[in-house]
Amino acid sequence: MQLDDHAEDLASDLGVDKAEVKDDLQSLLEYNVPVEEAKASIRRKHGGDGGSSATPTTRSLADVTPDDGSVTTTVRVLTKGTRSIRYQGEDRVIREGEFADDTGRISYTAWEEFDFEPGDSITVGNANVREWEGNPELNLGTNTTVAAAGEAVETPYEVGGDRDLIDLEPGDRGRTVEVTVVDLERRTIDGRDGETEILSGVVADESARLPLTDWDPHAEVEAGSSVRLSDVYVREYRGVPQVNVTEYSTVERLDRTVEAPDTAPRLDIGEAVDAGGLFDVELVGNVIQVRDGSGLIERCPDCGRVVQNGQCRSHGDVEGDDDLRVKAILDDGTGTVTAVLGTDLTAEVYGGGIEDAKTAARDAMDKEVVADTIRDRIVGREYRVRGSLSVDEYGANLDAEEFVESADDPAARARELLAGVAR
Ligand SMILES: [Zn+2]
């Protein structure tokens, strides 16, 4: 349904002016309040009971679709995370996590305090269904009831939020991780309540390294310490999952050291891309192409974006600053990523700095000679690349910190050479 239809619905139900209802609805939706909850809130404001006219249907989780207005379902609580959001100018504590039964699992958001914990089997009555990124999600609001289920709900899914860092995904709530803090700084930010101190750093376990923010600095979170972080949430930050510790999280110092290898985990490219973004990873593959926009480029002095034909996408006509960059497509047979090399790494593979590149471009009267030189050097060769992988609408990009010609497997190299000779 469109905003207009929802407003029409409400206005006729409540017998009030549609324009007024629509304004209220719009401002609630801007705060990411789900539409059914927003409508209930407006009904209450106009003296209604906030009830939805639809009768809930009893459903197994596999059968819940966004078309069900509201459902009643009997489930096992897998996880429960706590977070506060600002809602109509007030901070409101919400709970989020996953329910499951023997047919599937579903994410939920509870807008009220309900009495359930991970592991409990419960019947959730009259929960609203909304769609989030193509999947149905349950919203538990003022009209929802929660009661203990008659018997334990069987489910193939694991109860609890314990995860390895490599398994965390943006959108995860109520997760628990055991990590070593490898890097940490105290920062002052301009938050929603003015200047706030936060901790910002990197955590690691045996499986991966990820950026961390502690929004409510805990004394136990300090560089070098091994800690158990319970009830953390994960969001995407610059294309990779970030661990977020809040005032609702529990931080306990561990009496063991969580091993955090210095090296980044080595993954197949396909596997890494499927993981959906990794903060620090090592990939090995052949450079199959150096993309346009490599070599000698110009950046906007205001925002750093690449300038094309003297135009910045945000700042229009600008006098660009010269820079060096490589965008190299890396392929290992399981998938491809674009490795992005900054100024220094590009200078290394080019064999000269910005001034050398400008001289070469002037001599040839063509900037493209710089990219061509780089192409000649690296296309067809195998590289080991370490960096931060982001996967989003711009594709899979690996922001390279190391870019080294691979000498990993001399036997394979010899076989390749022999195959070349025999050809
Ligand atoms: Zn700009």
Residues whose N, C-alpha, C, O or C-beta is under 5 A from the ligand:
A	BS01	ZN	C300 D302 C303 R305 C312 S314 H315
